[in-house]
Amino acid sequence: MSKKFYVTTPIYYVNDVPHIGHAYTTIAADTLARYHRLKGEAVFFLTGTDEHGQKVEKAAVDRGLAPKAHADIMTQNFQRLWQKLHISHDAFIRTTDAEHRVVVQELLQRLYEKGQIERRTYEGWYCTPDERFWTEKELVGGRCPDCGRPVERISEDNYFFLMSGYQARLIRHIEDNPGYIRPESRRNEVLGFLKTQVLGDLCISRPKSRLAWGIEIPFDRDFVTYVWFDALTNYLSATRYLSPPAQGSTDPKARERYWWPADHHLVGKDILTTHSVYWSTMLMALELPLPGNIFAHGWWTQEGRKMSKSLGNVVDPNEVVDSYGADAFRYFVLREVPFGLDGDFSPEAFITRFNTELANDLGNLLSRVNTMVNRYFGGKIPPAGAEEASDRELREAAAGIPGRIDADLSLLAFNRYLQDAWTLVTRANRYVEENAPWTLAKKQDMGRLGSVLYNLAESLRLIGVYLYPVMPSTAQKIWNGIGMDKQLTRCRLSEEQGWGGLGPGSAVRSGEQLFPRIERKNQAGRGSARTDSDEVKRKKNREKNMEKTAEEAQEPAPQPAGPELMGIDDFMKIDLRVGKIIAAERVEKSEKLVKLSVDIGTETRQVVAGIGKSYAPEELTGKAVVIVANLKPAKLMGIESQGMLLAASTGDTLSVITVDRDMRPGARVK
């Protein structure tokens, strides 16, 4: 029996226009699904839309449509974008599906009969746009704390799920299962809430007199169920009627038993509470297994500013994909920032990665190999001869990647996955320079030239395998270019990851460039480099001021004579941990700042450190350092830093504090 893997995205509200946040979650889930299929596992990848509620009903009325007809139109926005982004979901659930409604009503009835749902009169402040009640204390200036709109006082009967009875049990589950909520900062956030607040009961209904568009409560036809019981239940209901058959059986209960629980619920951090608290306690009350993991990723900003329609800085994935291709967009959002942190979508950063990594490093590698095979060997891959030292180093570099990328994706470390896969791209390009095939051709050393070109083509074959989960179209183009006639969708990692899978004699195919370089001077508008000289000057001045502020923030404030003593209780509050630097790069426009990806065992943290004048980025990679792990996140030049690196200083010279023995990442410094 093959291993099963079940991954979900949130179901997206149909009144939203798909934006970068929706795309980010779905691309991450698609990458996991493709990777586990590549491993030969049975995969169920679920996404979909949330289609009930007051906002949908109101929008439909305003358009003169029935709510279902309005939802049918809006759902197509997501379906079209997923097709454009090469999303390989196995099912697209809609909460208007008749089969979903049956499961929701069954579960509500089951909990009602168990005494876990009861009717009460409730009075409170209600925000119609957010469809949510607020207490007096939660209001901000008499308005909704989420959207800032006016609220109205409502008193009505409703049904409540007795969520409060599961608080202690949920705390125990989170503490006993460290990987249940990730990253660790989100886990701590949920535990902090549960340990300091009294968990209330959850309102799960609306009277039909106020909201008719929803799933009817089975034990009271005057009410419909509210969003949480309707929307969250989709993860379970889909296993009954949308999942692949369970070992040949199409019986709904057999399929549910096989596929449930999900391995990963991927969500944005704004809906972490609904999933980690509401959904978890609902499952506990139903006596069903909890999912393996709930992972809450961060938000995207645009050049350091929160995206909003009023600012006109919302990134439309459709526009980026139409301009630069789906794979470039998929690569950027997963490569740019560790999954779990907030990310910044800057047109400058996008174009820089596109030109340097995709166009130069990867695209040129394929182009150079195909050109030389065509020129020197009639378009047929030559055989390899005796192995030399640089050949062995290239082969060994490739052999080390599968284990690392498997570990990366087990932690949902997508940016580290791409860093590790990219080591073969980097090594292959260095191999070209080391062996100078153009010089071998001049010397007529065709035996050695054949070996070099075979090894480069074989490296490209493996690069295609490793990049396939993130960049499926690009990976297949690489394979087609080197004469591989197989489809990656039908391949298995265990069969393809060994060296030597490319047969000599394969005919290379020269096609269009993988990633034509973006010429900045010809770009205009969204997603392009700015050309207006005055704006460029203003931007440079702003960045200089930001850099100065960031650097000054790292300088110690003047201290009074003599050390100020600290009590042991205060010292014990500092969480020092060993971290392994897995990637480092300079912060653009800064001489001092370096952006580090630091593995602390349970997650990868992004740390921005002012050590750029003392260290080159390549010197830092692999170092075991000490970081302060419990600092509040701060932004330096618009980049979030989740910790502080410890370093000693003498004048302008800095020395990073390192660990002189082999310690696992995450080990506490005492």
Solvent accessible surface area in square Angstrom, and as a share of the most:
residue,aa,sasa,rsa
1,M,187,0.83
2,S,55,0.36
3,K,138,0.58
4,K,43,0.18
5,F,8,0.03
6,Y,0,0.00
7,V,0,0.00
8,T,0,0.00
9,T,1,0.01
10,P,10,0.06
11,I,19,0.10
12,Y,13,0.05
13,Y,38,0.14
14,V,0,0.00
15,N,44,0.23
16,D,58,0.30
17,V,91,0.52
18,P,6,0.04
19,H,71,0.32
20,I,4,0.02
21,G,19,0.18
22,H,16,0.07
23,A,0,0.00
24,Y,1,0.01
25,T,4,0.02
26,T,0,0.00
27,I,0,0.00
28,A,0,0.00
29,A,0,0.00
30,D,0,0.00
31,T,0,0.00
32,L,1,0.00
33,A,0,0.00
34,R,21,0.08
35,Y,4,0.02
36,H,26,0.12
37,R,62,0.22
38,L,5,0.03
39,K,77,0.33
40,G,29,0.28
41,E,23,0.10
42,A,29,0.22
43,V,12,0.07
44,F,0,0.00
45,F,0,0.00
46,L,1,0.01
47,T,0,0.00
48,G,0,0.00
49,T,0,0.00
50,D,11,0.06
51,E,0,0.00
52,H,20,0.09
53,G,6,0.06
54,Q,25,0.11
55,K,69,0.29
56,V,0,0.00
57,E,39,0.17
58,K,126,0.53
59,A,24,0.19
60,A,0,0.00
61,V,103,0.59
62,D,101,0.52
63,R,121,0.44
64,G,69,0.66
65,L,60,0.30
66,A,61,0.47
67,P,29,0.18
68,K,80,0.34
69,A,38,0.29
70,H,5,0.02
71,A,0,0.00
72,D,48,0.25
73,I,75,0.38
74,M,28,0.13
75,T,1,0.01
76,Q,83,0.37
77,N,40,0.21
78,F,0,0.00
79,Q,74,0.33
80,R,136,0.50
81,L,1,0.00
82,W,0,0.00
83,Q,144,0.64
84,K,69,0.29
85,L,0,0.00
86,H,71,0.32
87,I,15,0.07
88,S,31,0.20
89,H,55,0.25
90,D,62,0.32
91,A,8,0.06
92,F,33,0.14
93,I,0,0.00
94,R,45,0.16
95,T,0,0.00
96,T,21,0.12
97,D,33,0.17
98,A,52,0.40
99,E,88,0.39
100,H,0,0.00
101,R,99,0.36
102,V,90,0.52
103,V,6,0.03
104,V,0,0.00
105,Q,42,0.19
106,E,58,0.26
107,L,0,0.00
108,L,0,0.00
109,Q,56,0.25
110,R,80,0.29
111,L,0,0.00
112,Y,85,0.32
113,E,127,0.57
114,K,87,0.37
115,G,44,0.42
116,Q,38,0.17
117,I,6,0.03
118,E,69,0.31
119,R,121,0.44
120,R,86,0.31
121,T,99,0.57
122,Y,58,0.22
123,E,99,0.44
124,G,5,0.05
125,W,64,0.22
126,Y,2,0.01
127,C,0,0.00
128,T,46,0.27
129,P,36,0.23
130,D,45,0.24
131,E,12,0.05
132,R,96,0.35
133,F,25,0.11
134,W,14,0.05
135,T,70,0.41
136,E,117,0.53
137,K,194,0.82
138,E,75,0.34
139,L,23,0.11
140,V,101,0.58
141,G,80,0.77
142,G,47,0.45
143,R,115,0.42
144,C,2,0.01
145,P,48,0.30
146,D,99,0.51
147,C,46,0.27
148,G,37,0.35
149,R,120,0.44
150,P,91,0.57
151,V,24,0.14
152,E,89,0.40
153,R,120,0.44
154,I,20,0.10
155,S,71,0.46
156,E,26,0.12
157,D,47,0.24
158,N,0,0.00
159,Y,12,0.05
160,F,12,0.05
161,F,0,0.00
162,L,38,0.19
163,M,8,0.03
164,S,49,0.32
165,G,66,0.64
166,Y,30,0.11
167,Q,32,0.14
168,A,62,0.48
169,R,107,0.39
170,L,0,0.00
171,I,29,0.14
172,R,136,0.50
173,H,50,0.22
174,I,0,0.00
175,E,74,0.33
176,D,107,0.55
177,N,58,0.30
178,P,87,0.55
179,G,34,0.33
180,Y,3,0.01
181,I,0,0.00
182,R,28,0.10
183,P,7,0.04
184,E,25,0.11
185,S,34,0.22
186,R,33,0.12
187,R,38,0.14
188,N,75,0.39
189,E,92,0.41
190,V,6,0.04
191,L,18,0.09
192,G,34,0.32
193,F,84,0.35
194,L,2,0.01
195,K,115,0.49
196,T,103,0.60
197,Q,99,0.44
198,V,143,0.82
199,L,8,0.04
200,G,42,0.40
201,D,38,0.20
202,L,15,0.08
203,C,19,0.11
204,I,0,0.00
205,S,0,0.00
206,R,4,0.01
207,P,18,0.11
208,K,70,0.30
209,S,113,0.73
210,R,61,0.22
211,L,5,0.03
212,A,64,0.50
213,W,47,0.16
214,G,20,0.20
215,I,2,0.01
216,E,42,0.19
217,I,0,0.00
218,P,47,0.30
219,F,45,0.19
220,D,21,0.11
221,R,178,0.65
222,D,99,0.51
223,F,8,0.03
224,V,1,0.01
225,T,5,0.03
226,Y,14,0.05
227,V,33,0.19
228,W,55,0.19
229,F,0,0.00
230,D,2,0.01
231,A,10,0.08
232,L,6,0.03
233,T,0,0.00
234,N,1,0.00
235,Y,3,0.01
236,L,0,0.00
237,S,0,0.00
238,A,0,0.00
239,T,0,0.00
240,R,18,0.07
241,Y,46,0.18
242,L,53,0.26
243,S,3,0.02
244,P,44,0.28
245,P,71,0.45
246,A,6,0.05
247,Q,132,0.59
248,G,70,0.67
249,S,42,0.27
250,T,89,0.52
251,D,68,0.35
252,P,67,0.42
253,K,90,0.38
254,A,20,0.16
255,R,31,0.11
256,E,17,0.08
257,R,172,0.63
258,Y,38,0.15
259,W,2,0.01
260,W,15,0.05
261,P,42,0.26
262,A,1,0.01
263,D,43,0.22
264,H,22,0.10
265,H,0,0.00
266,L,0,0.00
267,V,0,0.00
268,G,9,0.09
269,K,45,0.19
270,D,97,0.50
271,I,48,0.24
272,L,3,0.01
273,T,62,0.36
274,T,14,0.08
275,H,8,0.04
276,S,0,0.00
277,V,1,0.01
278,Y,32,0.12
279,W,0,0.00
280,S,0,0.00
281,T,0,0.00
282,M,1,0.00
283,L,0,0.00
284,M,5,0.02
285,A,1,0.01
286,L,6,0.03
287,E,133,0.60
288,L,34,0.17
289,P,72,0.45
290,L,25,0.12
291,P,3,0.02
292,G,47,0.45
293,N,6,0.03
294,I,0,0.00
295,F,7,0.03
296,A,0,0.00
297,H,6,0.03
298,G,1,0.01
299,W,112,0.39
300,W,16,0.06
301,T,17,0.10
302,Q,19,0.09
303,E,62,0.28
304,G,32,0.31
305,R,137,0.50
306,K,146,0.62
307,M,29,0.13
308,S,38,0.24
309,K,172,0.73
310,S,110,0.71
311,L,94,0.47
312,G,48,0.46
313,N,10,0.05
314,V,46,0.27
315,V,2,0.01
316,D,41,0.21
317,P,0,0.00
318,N,41,0.21
319,E,76,0.34
320,V,9,0.05
321,V,13,0.08
322,D,101,0.52
323,S,75,0.49
324,Y,36,0.14
325,G,30,0.29
326,A,8,0.07
327,D,9,0.05
328,A,2,0.01
329,F,0,0.00
330,R,0,0.00
331,Y,1,0.01
332,F,2,0.01
333,V,0,0.00
334,L,2,0.01
335,R,34,0.13
336,E,26,0.11
337,V,5,0.03
338,P,4,0.03
339,F,16,0.07
340,G,2,0.02
341,L,5,0.03
342,D,26,0.13
343,G,6,0.05
344,D,35,0.18
345,F,5,0.02
346,S,17,0.11
347,P,18,0.11
348,E,48,0.21
349,A,22,0.17
350,F,5,0.02
351,I,0,0.00
352,T,44,0.25
353,R,18,0.07
354,F,8,0.03
355,N,2,0.01
356,T,60,0.35
357,E,29,0.13
358,L,2,0.01
359,A,6,0.05
360,N,57,0.29
361,D,47,0.24
362,L,0,0.00
363,G,10,0.09
364,N,60,0.31
365,L,0,0.00
366,L,17,0.08
367,S,51,0.33
368,R,80,0.29
369,V,0,0.00
370,N,9,0.05
371,T,60,0.35
372,M,17,0.07
373,V,0,0.00
374,N,64,0.33
375,R,160,0.58
376,Y,57,0.22
377,F,52,0.21
378,G,67,0.65
379,G,8,0.07
380,K,107,0.45
381,I,3,0.01
382,P,7,0.05
383,P,90,0.57
384,A,51,0.40
385,G,50,0.48
386,A,92,0.71
387,E,93,0.42
388,E,88,0.39
389,A,56,0.43
390,S,22,0.14
391,D,5,0.03
392,R,101,0.37
393,E,83,0.37
394,L,0,0.00
395,R,77,0.28
396,E,90,0.40
397,A,30,0.23
398,A,1,0.01
399,A,71,0.55
400,G,31,0.30
401,I,0,0.00
402,P,18,0.12
403,G,55,0.53
404,R,98,0.36
405,I,1,0.00
406,D,53,0.27
407,A,52,0.41
408,D,3,0.02
409,L,4,0.02
410,S,70,0.45
411,L,56,0.28
412,L,1,0.01
413,A,9,0.07
414,F,1,0.01
415,N,3,0.01
416,R,23,0.08
417,Y,1,0.00
418,L,0,0.00
419,Q,24,0.11
420,D,22,0.11
421,A,2,0.01
422,W,21,0.07
423,T,57,0.33
424,L,0,0.00
425,V,0,0.00
426,T,73,0.42
427,R,17,0.06
428,A,0,0.00
429,N,30,0.16
430,R,120,0.44
431,Y,0,0.00
432,V,0,0.00
433,E,101,0.45
434,E,87,0.39
435,N,22,0.11
436,A,22,0.17
437,P,0,0.00
438,W,98,0.34
439,T,49,0.29
440,L,23,0.11
441,A,10,0.08
442,K,172,0.73
443,K,145,0.62
444,Q,134,0.60
445,D,61,0.31
446,M,64,0.29
447,G,57,0.55
448,R,32,0.12
449,L,0,0.00
450,G,3,0.02
451,S,3,0.02
452,V,0,0.00
453,L,0,0.00
454,Y,14,0.05
455,N,9,0.05
456,L,0,0.00
457,A,0,0.00
458,E,0,0.00
459,S,0,0.00
460,L,0,0.00
461,R,1,0.00
462,L,1,0.01
463,I,1,0.00
464,G,0,0.00
465,V,0,0.00
466,Y,1,0.01
467,L,1,0.00
468,Y,15,0.06
469,P,0,0.00
470,V,0,0.00
471,M,0,0.00
472,P,12,0.08
473,S,39,0.25
474,T,6,0.04
475,A,0,0.00
476,Q,29,0.13
477,K,91,0.39
478,I,0,0.00
479,W,0,0.00
480,N,57,0.29
481,G,6,0.06
482,I,0,0.00
483,G,10,0.09
484,M,14,0.06
485,D,114,0.59
486,K,99,0.42
487,Q,77,0.34
488,L,2,0.01
489,T,90,0.52
490,R,187,0.68
491,C,6,0.04
492,R,90,0.33
493,L,13,0.07
494,S,91,0.59
495,E,133,0.60
496,E,10,0.04
497,Q,64,0.28
498,G,44,0.42
499,W,75,0.26
500,G,43,0.41
501,G,44,0.42
502,L,1,0.01
503,G,37,0.35
504,P,79,0.50
505,G,42,0.41
506,S,25,0.16
507,A,48,0.37
508,V,15,0.08
509,R,116,0.42
510,S,80,0.52
511,G,69,0.67
512,E,147,0.66
513,Q,110,0.49
514,L,21,0.10
515,F,13,0.06
516,P,79,0.50
517,R,122,0.44
518,I,13,0.06
519,E,82,0.37
520,R,81,0.30
521,K,161,0.68
522,N,107,0.55
523,Q,46,0.20
524,A,92,0.71
525,G,62,0.60
526,R,118,0.43
527,G,10,0.10
528,S,8,0.05
529,A,8,0.07
530,R,120,0.44
531,T,88,0.51
532,D,81,0.42
533,S,71,0.46
534,D,80,0.41
535,E,36,0.16
536,V,49,0.28
537,K,128,0.54
538,R,125,0.46
539,K,44,0.18
540,K,97,0.41
541,N,86,0.44
542,R,112,0.41
543,E,27,0.12
544,K,139,0.59
545,N,94,0.48
546,M,81,0.36
547,E,23,0.10
548,K,124,0.53
549,T,90,0.52
550,A,5,0.04
551,E,34,0.15
552,E,98,0.44
553,A,76,0.59
554,Q,78,0.35
555,E,101,0.45
556,P,116,0.73
557,A,67,0.52
558,P,135,0.85
559,Q,132,0.58
560,P,93,0.58
561,A,112,0.87
562,G,52,0.50
563,P,121,0.76
564,E,146,0.66
565,L,160,0.80
566,M,115,0.51
567,G,43,0.41
568,I,120,0.61
569,D,109,0.56
570,D,72,0.37
571,F,90,0.38
572,M,136,0.61
573,K,139,0.59
574,I,67,0.34
575,D,23,0.12
576,L,28,0.14
577,R,19,0.07
578,V,5,0.03
579,G,0,0.00
580,K,91,0.39
581,I,0,0.00
582,I,36,0.18
583,A,19,0.15
584,A,19,0.15
585,E,60,0.27
586,R,109,0.40
587,V,9,0.05
588,E,94,0.42
589,K,106,0.45
590,S,11,0.07
591,E,114,0.51
592,K,52,0.22
593,L,0,0.00
594,V,0,0.00
595,K,28,0.12
596,L,1,0.00
597,S,11,0.07
598,V,0,0.00
599,D,19,0.10
600,I,1,0.00
601,G,34,0.33
602,T,65,0.38
603,E,16,0.07
604,T,15,0.09
605,R,16,0.06
606,Q,7,0.03
607,V,0,0.00
608,V,8,0.05
609,A,8,0.06
610,G,12,0.12
611,I,6,0.03
612,G,4,0.04
613,K,136,0.57
614,S,38,0.25
615,Y,33,0.12
616,A,27,0.21
617,P,21,0.13
618,E,136,0.61
619,E,96,0.43
620,L,0,0.00
621,T,72,0.42
622,G,42,0.40
623,K,61,0.26
624,A,28,0.22
625,V,0,0.00
626,V,9,0.05
627,I,0,0.00
628,V,15,0.09
629,A,6,0.05
630,N,80,0.41
631,L,81,0.40
632,K,178,0.76
633,P,75,0.47
634,A,56,0.43
635,K,97,0.41
636,L,24,0.12
637,M,27,0.12
638,G,20,0.19
639,I,38,0.19
640,E,22,0.10
641,S,7,0.05
642,Q,12,0.05
643,G,8,0.08
644,M,106,0.47
645,L,17,0.08
646,L,52,0.26
647,A,42,0.33
648,A,53,0.41
649,S,77,0.50
650,T,114,0.66
651,G,75,0.72
652,D,138,0.72
653,T,89,0.52
654,L,48,0.24
655,S,60,0.38
656,V,8,0.05
657,I,72,0.36
658,T,69,0.40
659,V,40,0.23
660,D,140,0.72
661,R,192,0.70
662,D,146,0.76
663,M,90,0.40
664,R,169,0.62
665,P,37,0.23
666,G,9,0.09
667,A,8,0.06
668,R,135,0.49
669,V,54,0.31
670,K,217,0.92
